């Protein structure tokens, strides 16, 4: 089973990388671009066949390592 974890900063947390991307897009002539927020995508191959157990395992990974729950949100997709 494959898991995808999307991690992004919570609303209200400053995002200097997103700001830099937005500024770079503007300097390249892209207009009409509002706020830019960046995040990360983590793909994990799991040997787990049971979806419930796989989700629980990835949830634990997120809480312990993959995301900082104080400043980040995460979403899990399973295939």
KELOPA-196700 format. One record per atom (N, C-alpha, C): residue in one letter; z, y, x; atom name. Coordinates in steps of 0.02 Angstrom, whole numbers, plus 50000, padded with zeros to 5 digits. Last residue first. Layout:
<rest A	zz Z	yy Y	xx X	atom CA>
...
REM end
This chain:
<rest X	zz 49948	yy 50228	xx 49829	atom N>
<rest X	zz 49885	yy 50194	xx 49813	atom CA>
<rest X	zz 49893	yy 50120	xx 49821	atom C>
<rest X	zz 50057	yy 50361	xx 49784	atom N>
<rest X	zz 50049	yy 50291	xx 49807	atom CA>
<rest X	zz 49982	yy 50264	xx 49785	atom C>
<rest X	zz 50120	yy 50516	xx 49834	atom N>
<rest X	zz 50067	yy 50480	xx 49798	atom CA>
<rest X	zz 50064	yy 50410	xx 49827	atom C>
<rest X	zz 50250	yy 50634	xx 49823	atom N>
<rest X	zz 50229	yy 50568	xx 49847	atom CA>
<rest X	zz 50174	yy 50540	xx 49803	atom C>
<rest X	zz 50293	yy 50793	xx 49883	atom N>
<rest X	zz 50266	yy 50753	xx 49828	atom CA>
<rest X	zz 50238	yy 50689	xx 49857	atom C>
<rest X	zz 50421	yy 50910	xx 49926	atom N>
<rest X	zz 50373	yy 50857	xx 49943	atom CA>
<rest X	zz 50352	yy 50820	xx 49879	atom C>
<rest X	zz 50477	yy 51068	xx 49990	atom N>
<rest X	zz 50465	yy 51022	xx 49934	atom CA>
<rest X	zz 50419	yy 50967	xx 49959	atom C>
<rest X	zz 50595	yy 51142	xx 50104	atom N>
<rest X	zz 50531	yy 51112	xx 50088	atom CA>
<rest X	zz 50533	yy 51070	xx 50025	atom C>
<rest X	zz 50722	yy 51187	xx 50137	atom N>
<rest X	zz 50668	yy 51237	xx 50134	atom CA>
<rest X	zz 50600	yy 51209	xx 50113	atom C>
<rest X	zz 50805	yy 51078	xx 50117	atom N>
<rest X	zz 50833	yy 51144	xx 50109	atom CA>
<rest X	zz 50777	yy 51195	xx 50099	atom C>
<rest X	zz 50739	yy 50960	xx 50150	atom N>
<rest X	zz 50748	yy 50976	xx 50079	atom CA>
<rest X	zz 50779	yy 51045	xx 50066	atom C>
<rest X	zz 50618	yy 50939	xx 50257	atom N>
<rest X	zz 50684	yy 50972	xx 50259	atom CA>
<rest X	zz 50698	yy 50996	xx 50187	atom C>
<rest X	zz 50538	yy 50781	xx 50276	atom N>
<rest X	zz 50543	yy 50847	xx 50245	atom CA>
<rest X	zz 50614	yy 50873	xx 50254	atom C>
<rest X	zz 50548	yy 50662	xx 50352	atom N>
<rest X	zz 50483	yy 50694	xx 50341	atom CA>
<rest X	zz 50486	yy 50764	xx 50313	atom C>
<rest X	zz 50686	yy 50613	xx 50363	atom N>
<rest X	zz 50646	yy 50636	xx 50419	atom CA>
<rest X	zz 50587	yy 50681	xx 50402	atom C>
<rest X	zz 50764	yy 50584	xx 50249	atom N>
<rest X	zz 50793	yy 50576	xx 50314	atom CA>
<rest X	zz 50753	yy 50606	xx 50371	atom C>
<rest X	zz 50684	yy 50610	xx 50137	atom N>
<rest X	zz 50751	yy 50640	xx 50140	atom CA>
<rest X	zz 50780	yy 50637	xx 50210	atom C>
<rest X	zz 50571	yy 50532	xx 50167	atom N>
<rest X	zz 50566	yy 50604	xx 50158	atom CA>
<rest X	zz 50633	yy 50638	xx 50167	atom C>
<rest X	zz 50624	yy 50403	xx 50170	atom N>
<rest X	zz 50593	yy 50431	xx 50230	atom CA>
<rest X	zz 50588	yy 50507	xx 50226	atom C>
<rest X	zz 50663	yy 50391	xx 50036	atom N>
<rest X	zz 50714	yy 50390	xx 50088	atom CA>
<rest X	zz 50687	yy 50419	xx 50153	atom C>
<rest X	zz 50534	yy 50390	xx 49979	atom N>
<rest X	zz 50583	yy 50442	xx 49960	atom CA>
<rest X	zz 50638	yy 50447	xx 50013	atom C>
<rest X	zz 50486	yy 50272	xx 50031	atom N>
<rest X	zz 50456	yy 50335	xx 50053	atom CA>
<rest X	zz 50502	yy 50394	xx 50036	atom C>
<rest X	zz 50570	yy 50182	xx 49962	atom N>
<rest X	zz 50569	yy 50183	xx 50035	atom CA>
<rest X	zz 50541	yy 50249	xx 50061	atom C>
<rest X	zz 50537	yy 50208	xx 49829	atom N>
<rest X	zz 50606	yy 50218	xx 49852	atom CA>
<rest X	zz 50609	yy 50223	xx 49928	atom C>
<rest X	zz 50402	yy 50170	xx 49829	atom N>
<rest X	zz 50420	yy 50240	xx 49815	atom CA>
<rest X	zz 50491	yy 50255	xx 49840	atom C>
<rest X	zz 50418	yy 50032	xx 49855	atom N>
<rest X	zz 50381	yy 50075	xx 49902	atom CA>
<rest X	zz 50399	yy 50148	xx 49892	atom C>
<rest X	zz 50486	yy 49990	xx 49741	atom N>
<rest X	zz 50518	yy 49984	xx 49806	atom CA>
<rest X	zz 50484	yy 50028	xx 49858	atom C>
<rest X	zz 50386	yy 50019	xx 49646	atom N>
<rest X	zz 50452	yy 50049	xx 49640	atom CA>
<rest X	zz 50489	yy 50047	xx 49707	atom C>
<rest X	zz 50277	yy 49939	xx 49689	atom N>
<rest X	zz 50272	yy 50012	xx 49687	atom CA>
<rest X	zz 50340	yy 50046	xx 49685	atom C>
<rest X	zz 50276	yy 49805	xx 49800	atom N>
<rest X	zz 50306	yy 49830	xx 49739	atom CA>
<rest X	zz 50308	yy 49907	xx 49739	atom C>
<rest X	zz 50232	yy 49783	xx 49928	atom N>
<rest X	zz 50184	yy 49772	xx 49873	atom CA>
<rest X	zz 50210	yy 49800	xx 49807	atom C>
<rest X	zz 50247	yy 49851	xx 50091	atom N>
<rest X	zz 50278	yy 49841	xx 50025	atom CA>
<rest X	zz 50225	yy 49833	xx 49971	atom C>
<rest X	zz 50192	yy 49894	xx 50204	atom N>
<rest X	zz 50183	yy 49823	xx 50189	atom CA>
<rest X	zz 50209	yy 49806	xx 50120	atom C>
<rest X	zz 50107	yy 50051	xx 50207	atom N>
<rest X	zz 50168	yy 50012	xx 50193	atom CA>
<rest X	zz 50150	yy 49939	xx 50180	atom C>
<rest X	zz 50051	yy 50187	xx 50295	atom N>
<rest X	zz 50033	yy 50120	xx 50272	atom CA>
<rest X	zz 50097	yy 50080	xx 50265	atom C>
<rest X	zz 50053	yy 50356	xx 50258	atom N>
<rest X	zz 50093	yy 50301	xx 50283	atom CA>
<rest X	zz 50067	yy 50236	xx 50253	atom C>
<rest X	zz 50012	yy 50522	xx 50295	atom N>
<rest X	zz 49990	yy 50459	xx 50266	atom CA>
<rest X	zz 50027	yy 50402	xx 50299	atom C>
<rest X	zz 50056	yy 50684	xx 50259	atom N>
<rest X	zz 50075	yy 50627	xx 50299	atom CA>
<rest X	zz 50052	yy 50564	xx 50262	atom C>
<rest X	zz 50012	yy 50850	xx 50269	atom N>
<rest X	zz 49999	yy 50788	xx 50234	atom CA>
<rest X	zz 50015	yy 50731	xx 50281	atom C>
<rest X	zz 50088	yy 51012	xx 50253	atom N>
<rest X	zz 50066	yy 50955	xx 50293	atom CA>
<rest X	zz 50057	yy 50894	xx 50248	atom C>
<rest X	zz 50043	yy 51184	xx 50226	atom N>
<rest X	zz 50089	yy 51127	xx 50221	atom CA>
<rest X	zz 50064	yy 51072	xx 50266	atom C>
<rest X	zz 50034	yy 51360	xx 50191	atom N>
<rest X	zz 50011	yy 51299	xx 50224	atom CA>
<rest X	zz 50064	yy 51245	xx 50217	atom C>
<rest X	zz 49975	yy 51485	xx 50085	atom N>
<rest X	zz 50033	yy 51444	xx 50105	atom CA>
<rest X	zz 50005	yy 51381	xx 50137	atom C>
<rest X	zz 49919	yy 51646	xx 50057	atom N>
<rest X	zz 49901	yy 51580	xx 50085	atom CA>
<rest X	zz 49966	yy 51546	xx 50106	atom C>
<rest X	zz 49885	yy 51760	xx 49927	atom N>
<rest X	zz 49934	yy 51730	xx 49971	atom CA>
<rest X	zz 49910	yy 51661	xx 49994	atom C>
<rest X	zz 49710	yy 51784	xx 49905	atom N>
<rest X	zz 49779	yy 51806	xx 49895	atom CA>
<rest X	zz 49825	yy 51774	xx 49947	atom C>
<rest X	zz 49551	yy 51838	xx 49940	atom N>
<rest X	zz 49600	yy 51786	xx 49955	atom CA>
<rest X	zz 49670	yy 51815	xx 49948	atom C>
<rest X	zz 49450	yy 51930	xx 49930	atom N>
<rest X	zz 49477	yy 51902	xx 49868	atom CA>
<rest X	zz 49526	yy 51845	xx 49879	atom C>
<rest X	zz 49342	yy 51886	xx 50068	atom N>
<rest X	zz 49377	yy 51933	xx 50025	atom CA>
<rest X	zz 49404	yy 51897	xx 49963	atom C>
<rest X	zz 49313	yy 51850	xx 50231	atom N>
<rest X	zz 49325	yy 51819	xx 50167	atom CA>
<rest X	zz 49368	yy 51866	xx 50125	atom C>
<rest X	zz 49298	yy 51902	xx 50359	atom N>
<rest X	zz 49259	yy 51931	xx 50305	atom CA>
<rest X	zz 49267	yy 51898	xx 50237	atom C>
<rest X	zz 49380	yy 51866	xx 50459	atom N>
<rest X	zz 49314	yy 51834	xx 50458	atom CA>
<rest X	zz 49271	yy 51857	xx 50400	atom C>
<rest X	zz 49495	yy 51931	xx 50424	atom N>
<rest X	zz 49457	yy 51956	xx 50482	atom CA>
<rest X	zz 49388	yy 51924	xx 50488	atom C>
<rest X	zz 49536	yy 51849	xx 50319	atom N>
<rest X	zz 49516	yy 51918	xx 50305	atom CA>
<rest X	zz 49475	yy 51946	xx 50363	atom C>
<rest X	zz 49570	yy 51733	xx 50391	atom N>
<rest X	zz 49517	yy 51730	xx 50340	atom CA>
<rest X	zz 49491	yy 51801	xx 50325	atom C>
<rest X	zz 49675	yy 51784	xx 50467	atom N>
<rest X	zz 49614	yy 51760	xx 50501	atom CA>
<rest X	zz 49556	yy 51757	xx 50451	atom C>
<rest X	zz 49770	yy 51810	xx 50367	atom N>
<rest X	zz 49744	yy 51865	xx 50408	atom CA>
<rest X	zz 49679	yy 51846	xx 50443	atom C>
<rest X	zz 49792	yy 51678	xx 50321	atom N>
<rest X	zz 49766	yy 51729	xx 50276	atom CA>
<rest X	zz 49736	yy 51787	xx 50314	atom C>
<rest X	zz 49846	yy 51623	xx 50438	atom N>
<rest X	zz 49784	yy 51596	xx 50411	atom CA>
<rest X	zz 49752	yy 51647	xx 50365	atom C>
<rest X	zz 49964	yy 51699	xx 50447	atom N>
<rest X	zz 49914	yy 51702	xx 50501	atom CA>
<rest X	zz 49846	yy 51676	xx 50477	atom C>
<rest X	zz 50028	yy 51657	xx 50329	atom N>
<rest X	zz 50011	yy 51727	xx 50338	atom CA>
<rest X	zz 49957	yy 51735	xx 50391	atom C>
<rest X	zz 50049	yy 51523	xx 50360	atom N>
<rest X	zz 50007	yy 51540	xx 50303	atom CA>
<rest X	zz 49983	yy 51612	xx 50308	atom C>
<rest X	zz 50137	yy 51540	xx 50467	atom N>
<rest X	zz 50072	yy 51508	xx 50478	atom CA>
<rest X	zz 50024	yy 51524	xx 50421	atom C>
<rest X	zz 50250	yy 51600	xx 50404	atom N>
<rest X	zz 50211	yy 51637	xx 50453	atom CA>
<rest X	zz 50142	yy 51606	xx 50468	atom C>
<rest X	zz 50319	yy 51603	xx 50264	atom N>
<rest X	zz 50270	yy 51556	xx 50291	atom CA>
<rest X	zz 50226	yy 51593	xx 50341	atom C>
<rest X	zz 50483	yy 51611	xx 50194	atom N>
<rest X	zz 50430	yy 51642	xx 50232	atom CA>
<rest X	zz 50385	yy 51589	xx 50264	atom C>
<rest X	zz 50520	yy 51551	xx 50035	atom N>
<rest X	zz 50529	yy 51540	xx 50107	atom CA>
<rest X	zz 50470	yy 51570	xx 50144	atom C>
<rest X	zz 50474	yy 51570	xx 49907	atom N>
<rest X	zz 50524	yy 51617	xx 49933	atom CA>
<rest X	zz 50539	yy 51607	xx 50006	atom C>
<rest X	zz 50450	yy 51402	xx 49870	atom N>
<rest X	zz 50436	yy 51470	xx 49852	atom CA>
<rest X	zz 50492	yy 51515	xx 49878	atom C>
<rest X	zz 50458	yy 51289	xx 50010	atom N>
<rest X	zz 50478	yy 51310	xx 49944	atom CA>
<rest X	zz 50459	yy 51383	xx 49933	atom C>
<rest X	zz 50320	yy 51221	xx 50100	atom N>
<rest X	zz 50379	yy 51264	xx 50098	atom CA>
<rest X	zz 50394	yy 51283	xx 50026	atom C>
<rest X	zz 50272	yy 51049	xx 50078	atom N>
<rest X	zz 50257	yy 51121	xx 50079	atom CA>
<rest X	zz 50323	yy 51160	xx 50076	atom C>
<rest X	zz 50196	yy 50893	xx 50098	atom N>
<rest X	zz 50256	yy 50933	xx 50111	atom CA>
<rest X	zz 50235	yy 51007	xx 50114	atom C>
<rest X	zz 50145	yy 50748	xx 50028	atom N>
<rest X	zz 50126	yy 50818	xx 50035	atom CA>
<rest X	zz 50190	yy 50858	xx 50042	atom C>
<rest X	zz 50115	yy 50588	xx 50076	atom N>
<rest X	zz 50169	yy 50634	xx 50064	atom CA>
<rest X	zz 50143	yy 50704	xx 50078	atom C>
<rest X	zz 50047	yy 50439	xx 50022	atom N>
<rest X	zz 50031	yy 50506	xx 50047	atom CA>
<rest X	zz 50089	yy 50551	xx 50027	atom C>
<rest X	zz 50043	yy 50267	xx 50059	atom N>
<rest X	zz 50079	yy 50323	xx 50031	atom CA>
<rest X	zz 50054	yy 50387	xx 50063	atom C>
<rest X	zz 49966	yy 50114	xx 50023	atom N>
<rest X	zz 49964	yy 50176	xx 50060	atom CA>
<rest X	zz 50003	yy 50230	xx 50022	atom C>
<rest X	zz 50000	yy 49942	xx 50043	atom N>
<rest X	zz 50000	yy 50000	xx 50000	atom CA>
<rest X	zz 50000	yy 50061	xx 50045	atom C>
REM end
